Amino acid sequence: MSTELTGSRPGGRTERNRVAVLTATLDELAEKGYPGLTVDAVAERSGVHKTTLYRRWGSAEGLVAAALLFGIEHRWEVPDTGTLEGDLSAMNRELTTYFTDPAKSALPLASVASSFQSAKAADSLREYYAARHERGAAMTVRAIARGEVPADTDPVEVMRQAAAPVFYRLFISREPIDFAIADRAARAAVLAAKAGAFAV
């Protein structure tokens, strides 16, 4: 994560402060969760005075909402394995690792939890995944070009259907999840897509 340039924004003190504050917010969110996050703690961690934080983001809720959107600025490398099933399996394996690896899972789990505690956080998380869907649509677009699935297949719905069993186990049934299950979910989505289940 760059502290000088983020996306197409220019450098400079204002931008460095913004990156420092949003990075600190994500770190605090991962460590303490949404209920434990405070403007004072973010100010101390970021080195940016709290009056600046209140002036720009208003509250801890505003900081979290902005920080969740911050992820959009860091480009996700969409899998490109040569087949739709391979791409969706790679996506699902990435999700599985992201939400279950103790070294990585604190932030994504806290981010999802915050969306149930704050309407602003929910809006930001929804926008984050909308951007991810827009990028990930390339997997199905390529598959259509290869003739793997019908031309009228909805690319975003394919992604949703592939990932849904992973999220169900993670957040609803609380069942164990592993790569075999992630791969099976991807395979099922491809089979459904080939059958025309996601036609628009």
C-alpha positions as CSV (number, residue, x, y, z in Angstrom):
1,M,0.0,0.0,0.0
2,S,1.6,3.2,-1.2
3,T,1.9,6.2,1.1
4,E,2.8,8.5,-1.8
5,L,0.4,7.8,-4.6
6,T,-2.9,6.1,-4.4
7,G,-4.8,5.5,-7.7
8,S,-4.5,8.6,-9.8
9,R,-4.3,11.0,-6.9
10,P,-1.3,13.3,-6.7
11,G,1.2,13.1,-3.9
12,G,1.7,15.8,-1.3
13,R,1.0,16.3,2.4
14,T,-2.8,16.2,2.2
15,E,-2.7,12.9,0.3
16,R,0.0,11.4,2.6
17,N,-2.2,12.3,5.6
18,R,-5.3,10.8,3.9
19,V,-3.5,7.5,3.2
20,A,-2.0,7.4,6.8
21,V,-5.4,8.0,8.4
22,L,-7.3,5.4,6.3
23,T,-4.5,2.9,6.8
24,A,-4.5,3.5,10.5
25,T,-8.3,3.2,10.5
26,L,-8.1,-0.3,8.8
27,D,-5.4,-1.3,11.3
28,E,-7.5,-0.2,14.3
29,L,-10.6,-1.9,12.8
30,A,-8.7,-5.2,12.4
31,E,-7.3,-5.0,16.0
32,K,-10.3,-3.7,17.9
33,G,-13.4,-4.2,15.7
34,Y,-15.9,-1.5,14.9
35,P,-17.2,-0.9,18.5
36,G,-13.6,-0.4,19.8
37,L,-12.5,2.0,17.1
38,T,-12.1,5.7,18.1
39,V,-11.0,8.8,16.4
40,D,-8.4,9.4,19.1
41,A,-6.8,6.0,18.4
42,V,-6.7,6.6,14.7
43,A,-5.2,10.0,15.2
44,E,-2.5,8.6,17.5
45,R,-1.7,5.8,15.1
46,S,-1.7,7.9,12.0
47,G,0.1,10.9,13.4
48,V,-2.6,13.2,12.1
49,H,-4.2,15.6,14.6
50,K,-7.8,14.5,15.6
51,T,-9.2,17.9,14.7
52,T,-8.3,17.2,11.1
53,L,-10.0,13.8,11.3
54,Y,-13.2,15.3,12.7
55,R,-13.2,18.1,10.1
56,R,-12.8,15.7,7.2
57,W,-14.5,12.5,8.3
58,G,-16.8,13.6,11.1
59,S,-16.7,10.6,13.3
60,A,-15.4,7.0,13.8
61,E,-18.2,5.8,11.6
62,G,-17.2,8.2,8.8
63,L,-13.6,7.0,9.1
64,V,-14.6,3.4,8.7
65,A,-16.9,4.1,5.8
66,A,-14.0,5.9,4.0
67,A,-11.5,3.2,4.9
68,L,-13.7,0.5,3.4
69,L,-13.8,2.4,0.2
70,F,-10.1,2.8,0.3
71,G,-9.7,-0.8,-0.9
72,I,-11.2,0.1,-4.3
73,E,-8.1,2.2,-5.0
74,H,-5.9,-0.9,-4.8
75,R,-6.3,-3.0,-8.0
76,W,-7.4,-6.6,-7.6
77,E,-5.6,-8.9,-10.0
78,V,-8.4,-10.8,-11.6
79,P,-7.5,-14.5,-12.1
80,D,-6.8,-15.5,-15.7
81,T,-6.1,-19.3,-15.8
82,G,-7.5,-19.9,-19.3
83,T,-10.8,-21.4,-18.2
84,L,-13.8,-20.1,-16.3
85,E,-13.7,-22.9,-13.8
86,G,-10.0,-22.2,-13.1
87,D,-10.6,-18.5,-12.7
88,L,-13.6,-19.0,-10.3
89,S,-11.7,-21.6,-8.3
90,A,-8.8,-19.2,-8.0
91,M,-11.2,-16.4,-6.8
92,N,-12.8,-18.8,-4.3
93,R,-9.4,-20.0,-3.0
94,E,-8.4,-16.4,-2.5
95,L,-11.6,-15.6,-0.6
96,T,-11.1,-18.8,1.5
97,T,-7.6,-17.8,2.5
98,Y,-8.5,-14.2,3.1
99,F,-11.2,-15.0,5.5
100,T,-9.7,-18.0,7.3
101,D,-5.9,-17.4,7.5
102,P,-5.2,-16.0,11.0
103,A,-2.6,-13.7,9.5
104,K,-5.1,-12.1,7.1
105,S,-8.6,-12.6,8.4
106,A,-8.9,-10.0,11.1
107,L,-9.6,-7.1,8.7
108,P,-12.1,-8.7,6.3
109,L,-14.0,-10.2,9.2
110,A,-14.1,-6.9,11.0
111,S,-15.2,-5.2,7.8
112,V,-18.1,-7.5,7.3
113,A,-19.1,-7.2,11.0
114,S,-19.0,-3.4,10.8
115,S,-21.5,-3.4,7.9
116,F,-24.1,-4.9,10.3
117,Q,-23.3,-2.1,12.9
118,S,-23.2,0.9,10.6
119,A,-25.3,1.9,7.7
120,K,-22.5,4.0,6.3
121,A,-20.1,1.0,6.5
122,A,-22.7,-1.2,4.8
123,D,-23.0,1.3,1.9
124,S,-19.2,1.4,1.6
125,L,-18.8,-2.4,1.6
126,R,-21.6,-2.7,-1.0
127,E,-19.7,-0.2,-3.2
128,Y,-16.4,-2.0,-2.6
129,Y,-18.0,-5.3,-3.8
130,A,-19.7,-3.6,-6.7
131,A,-16.3,-2.4,-7.9
132,R,-14.9,-5.9,-7.4
133,H,-17.8,-7.3,-9.5
134,E,-17.1,-4.8,-12.2
135,R,-13.5,-6.0,-12.4
136,G,-14.2,-9.7,-12.0
137,A,-16.8,-9.6,-14.8
138,A,-13.7,-10.1,-17.1
139,M,-13.6,-13.8,-16.1
140,T,-17.0,-14.5,-17.6
141,V,-16.5,-12.1,-20.5
142,R,-13.4,-14.1,-21.5
143,A,-15.3,-17.3,-21.1
144,I,-18.0,-16.1,-23.4
145,A,-15.4,-15.2,-26.0
146,R,-14.0,-18.7,-25.7
147,G,-17.4,-20.2,-26.2
148,E,-17.5,-21.8,-22.7
149,V,-20.8,-20.3,-21.7
150,P,-23.7,-18.7,-23.6
151,A,-23.3,-15.1,-24.9
152,D,-26.2,-13.8,-22.7
153,T,-24.6,-15.0,-19.4
154,D,-24.6,-12.4,-16.7
155,P,-21.0,-12.0,-15.6
156,V,-21.7,-10.6,-12.2
157,E,-24.3,-13.3,-11.3
158,V,-21.7,-16.0,-12.2
159,M,-19.3,-14.5,-9.6
160,R,-22.0,-14.2,-7.0
161,Q,-23.1,-17.8,-7.5
162,A,-19.5,-19.1,-7.4
163,A,-18.7,-17.3,-4.1
164,A,-22.1,-17.7,-2.4
165,P,-21.4,-21.2,-0.9
166,V,-18.1,-19.9,0.5
167,F,-19.7,-16.9,2.2
168,Y,-22.6,-19.1,3.4
169,R,-20.2,-21.4,5.3
170,L,-18.2,-18.5,6.6
171,F,-21.0,-16.3,7.9
172,I,-24.2,-18.3,8.1
173,S,-23.7,-22.0,8.9
174,R,-20.2,-21.5,10.4
175,E,-19.1,-24.7,8.8
176,P,-15.5,-25.4,7.9
177,I,-14.4,-24.2,4.5
178,D,-11.4,-25.4,2.5
179,F,-10.1,-25.4,-1.1
180,A,-12.0,-28.5,-2.1
181,I,-15.3,-26.9,-1.1
182,A,-14.2,-23.6,-2.8
183,D,-13.4,-25.5,-6.0
184,R,-16.7,-27.5,-5.9
185,A,-18.7,-24.2,-5.6
186,A,-16.8,-22.8,-8.7
187,R,-17.5,-26.0,-10.7
188,A,-21.2,-25.8,-9.8
189,A,-21.4,-22.2,-10.9
190,V,-19.8,-23.0,-14.3
191,L,-22.1,-26.0,-14.9
192,A,-25.1,-23.7,-14.1
193,A,-23.8,-21.0,-16.4
194,K,-23.2,-23.5,-19.3
195,A,-26.8,-24.6,-18.9
196,G,-28.0,-21.0,-19.3
197,A,-29.1,-20.5,-15.6
198,F,-27.6,-16.9,-15.5
199,A,-29.0,-15.6,-18.8
200,V,-29.9,-11.9,-18.8
